[in-house]
């Protein structure tokens, strides 16, 4: 996969993030993750060495609050940022392209995983149908529509669907309380639910 940032682009983007005010390392990582719609989150091993280099060059200053180290842009850092505004615009365009590429890769990974899940569900469903036919033959024409075990499994499946719905509603609302739901998140939800719906319906076919 192509690199998310071209050479030197992350360094410049960190200066741009610090222009709005001091931030500690986790805040910078979080800001980058949000900019990428959750499709990419830089590691501490990616961010902190670059911040250290910026500090060595006098473009960033640090000060400690409790156990956290805050980073702020210096006048020299602001001068460099202002001299590279055109380049920064190009970095923003590259980020937008990276978000689209990463989102496409994510959707493709989801489709591949869901195809595997459908195959597993189909095999499980076929085994269950074979078992049910065998049980029906043994019970004869007077057998009840649902056996006690079948009724239990039906209720369990319904409870699983309801629990999933409730859990996801809570997670989505909790996330939306502090961050907007991104297009990538919405597309992911649609893709996963569509594939899950197909897989479950296929498992219900006789």
C-alpha positions as CSV (number, residue, x, y, z in Angstrom):
1,X,0.0,0.0,0.0
2,X,1.4,3.5,-0.8
3,X,2.5,5.6,2.1
4,X,-0.1,7.7,3.8
5,X,2.2,10.8,3.9
6,X,4.8,11.7,1.3
7,X,8.3,12.5,2.6
8,X,8.2,15.5,4.9
9,X,4.4,15.9,4.7
10,X,3.7,14.7,8.2
11,X,6.2,17.0,9.6
12,X,4.5,20.0,7.9
13,X,1.1,18.8,8.9
14,X,2.1,18.6,12.6
15,X,3.1,22.2,12.4
16,X,-0.3,23.0,10.9
17,X,-2.1,21.2,13.7
18,X,-0.2,23.1,16.3
19,X,-1.0,26.4,14.8
20,X,-4.4,26.4,16.5
21,X,-2.8,25.9,20.0
22,X,-0.6,23.6,22.1
23,X,-1.4,19.9,22.1
24,X,0.1,16.8,23.7
25,X,1.0,13.8,21.6
26,X,-2.2,11.9,22.1
27,X,-4.3,14.9,20.9
28,X,-2.2,15.1,17.8
29,X,-2.7,11.4,17.1
30,X,-6.4,11.8,17.7
31,X,-6.6,14.8,15.4
32,X,-4.9,12.9,12.6
33,X,-7.1,9.9,13.1
34,X,-10.2,12.1,12.9
35,X,-8.9,13.9,9.8
36,X,-8.6,10.4,8.1
37,X,-12.1,9.5,9.2
38,X,-10.8,6.6,11.4
39,X,-9.2,4.8,8.4
40,X,-5.7,5.6,9.6
41,X,-4.2,6.4,13.0
42,X,-0.5,7.1,13.4
43,X,1.4,5.2,16.0
44,X,3.3,6.9,18.9
45,X,6.5,5.7,17.2
46,X,5.5,7.7,14.1
47,X,4.6,10.9,15.9
48,X,7.0,11.4,18.7
49,X,10.2,11.1,16.8
50,X,9.0,13.8,14.4
51,X,8.0,16.1,17.2
52,X,11.4,15.6,18.7
53,X,13.0,16.5,15.4
54,X,10.9,19.6,15.2
55,X,11.9,20.6,18.7
56,X,15.6,20.1,17.8
57,X,15.1,22.5,14.8
58,X,13.5,25.1,17.0
59,X,10.2,24.9,15.2
60,X,8.3,23.4,18.2
61,X,8.6,24.1,22.0
62,X,7.6,21.8,24.8
63,X,6.3,22.4,28.3
64,X,5.1,19.9,30.9
65,X,1.8,19.8,32.6
66,X,1.6,17.1,35.2
67,X,2.7,13.9,33.4
68,X,2.0,15.3,29.9
69,X,4.3,17.1,27.6
70,X,2.5,19.7,25.5
71,X,3.9,20.9,22.2
72,X,3.4,24.4,20.7
73,X,4.6,26.0,17.5
74,X,7.4,28.6,17.9
75,X,7.7,31.8,15.9
76,X,10.3,30.0,13.7
77,X,7.8,27.2,13.2
78,X,5.1,29.6,12.2
79,X,7.4,31.3,9.8
80,X,8.2,28.0,8.1
81,X,4.5,27.1,8.0
82,X,3.5,30.4,6.4
83,X,6.2,30.0,3.8
84,X,4.8,26.6,2.8
85,X,1.1,27.3,2.7
86,X,0.9,26.1,-0.9
87,X,2.6,22.9,-0.1
88,X,0.3,22.4,2.9
89,X,-2.7,22.7,0.5
90,X,-1.2,19.9,-1.5
91,X,-0.8,17.8,1.6
92,X,-4.5,18.3,2.4
93,X,-5.4,17.1,-1.2
94,X,-3.1,14.1,-0.7
95,X,-4.8,13.3,2.6
96,X,-8.3,13.4,0.9
97,X,-7.0,11.0,-1.7
98,X,-5.6,8.8,1.0
99,X,-8.9,8.7,2.8
100,X,-10.7,7.6,-0.3
101,X,-8.0,4.9,-1.0
102,X,-8.1,3.6,2.6
103,X,-11.9,3.6,2.6
104,X,-11.9,1.6,-0.6
105,X,-9.4,-0.9,0.9
106,X,-11.5,-1.1,4.1
107,X,-14.7,-1.9,2.1
108,X,-12.9,-4.5,0.0
109,X,-11.5,-6.1,3.2
110,X,-15.0,-6.2,4.6
111,X,-16.4,-7.8,1.5
112,X,-13.7,-10.5,1.5
113,X,-14.3,-11.2,5.2
114,X,-18.1,-11.3,4.7
115,X,-17.7,-13.7,1.7
116,X,-15.8,-16.0,4.1
117,X,-18.5,-15.6,6.7
118,X,-21.3,-16.4,4.2
119,X,-19.4,-19.6,3.3
120,X,-19.2,-20.6,6.9
121,X,-22.9,-19.7,7.5
122,X,-23.9,-21.7,4.4
123,X,-22.0,-24.8,5.6
124,X,-23.5,-24.4,9.1
125,X,-27.0,-23.9,7.7
126,X,-26.7,-27.0,5.5
127,X,-25.6,-29.1,8.4
128,X,-28.6,-27.8,10.4
129,X,-31.1,-28.5,7.6
130,X,-29.7,-32.0,7.2
131,X,-30.1,-32.6,11.0
132,X,-33.6,-31.1,10.9
133,X,-34.7,-33.4,8.0
134,X,-33.3,-36.4,9.8
135,X,-35.2,-35.4,13.0
136,X,-38.4,-34.8,11.0
137,X,-38.2,-38.2,9.3
138,X,-37.7,-39.9,12.7
139,X,-40.7,-38.0,14.2
140,X,-43.1,-38.7,11.4
141,X,-45.9,-36.6,10.0
142,X,-47.4,-35.8,13.4
143,X,-44.3,-34.0,14.6
144,X,-44.8,-30.4,15.9
145,X,-43.7,-27.5,13.7
146,X,-41.0,-26.5,16.2
147,X,-39.2,-28.8,18.5
148,X,-38.3,-27.5,21.9
149,X,-34.7,-27.2,20.8
150,X,-35.7,-25.4,17.6
151,X,-37.9,-23.0,19.6
152,X,-35.0,-22.3,21.9
153,X,-32.6,-21.5,19.0
154,X,-35.2,-19.2,17.4
155,X,-35.5,-17.2,20.6
156,X,-31.8,-17.1,21.0
157,X,-31.3,-15.8,17.4
158,X,-33.9,-13.1,17.9
159,X,-32.2,-12.0,21.2
160,X,-28.8,-11.9,19.4
161,X,-30.3,-9.6,16.7
162,X,-31.9,-7.4,19.3
163,X,-28.8,-7.2,21.4
164,X,-26.7,-6.3,18.4
165,X,-29.1,-3.5,17.4
166,X,-29.1,-2.1,20.9
167,X,-25.3,-2.3,21.3
168,X,-24.6,-0.6,18.0
169,X,-27.2,2.2,18.7
170,X,-25.4,2.9,22.0
171,X,-22.0,2.9,20.4
172,X,-23.0,5.2,17.5
173,X,-24.7,7.7,19.8
174,X,-21.8,7.6,22.2
175,X,-19.4,8.3,19.3
176,X,-21.6,11.0,17.8
177,X,-21.7,12.8,21.2
178,X,-18.0,13.8,20.7
179,X,-17.3,13.2,17.0
180,X,-19.4,13.5,13.8
181,X,-20.2,10.3,12.1
182,X,-18.0,10.2,9.0
183,X,-18.9,9.1,5.5
184,X,-16.5,6.2,5.9
185,X,-18.3,5.0,9.0
186,X,-21.7,5.3,7.3
187,X,-20.5,3.4,4.3
188,X,-18.9,0.7,6.5
189,X,-22.2,0.3,8.4
190,X,-24.1,0.0,5.2
191,X,-21.7,-2.5,3.7
192,X,-21.5,-4.7,6.8
193,X,-25.3,-4.8,7.4
194,X,-26.1,-5.5,3.7
195,X,-23.6,-8.4,3.7
196,X,-24.9,-9.7,7.0
197,X,-28.5,-9.5,5.8
198,X,-27.6,-11.5,2.7
199,X,-25.7,-14.1,4.7
200,X,-28.5,-14.6,7.2
201,X,-31.2,-14.9,4.5
202,X,-29.1,-17.5,2.7
203,X,-28.8,-19.5,5.9
204,X,-32.6,-19.5,6.2
205,X,-33.2,-20.9,2.7
206,X,-34.4,-24.5,2.5
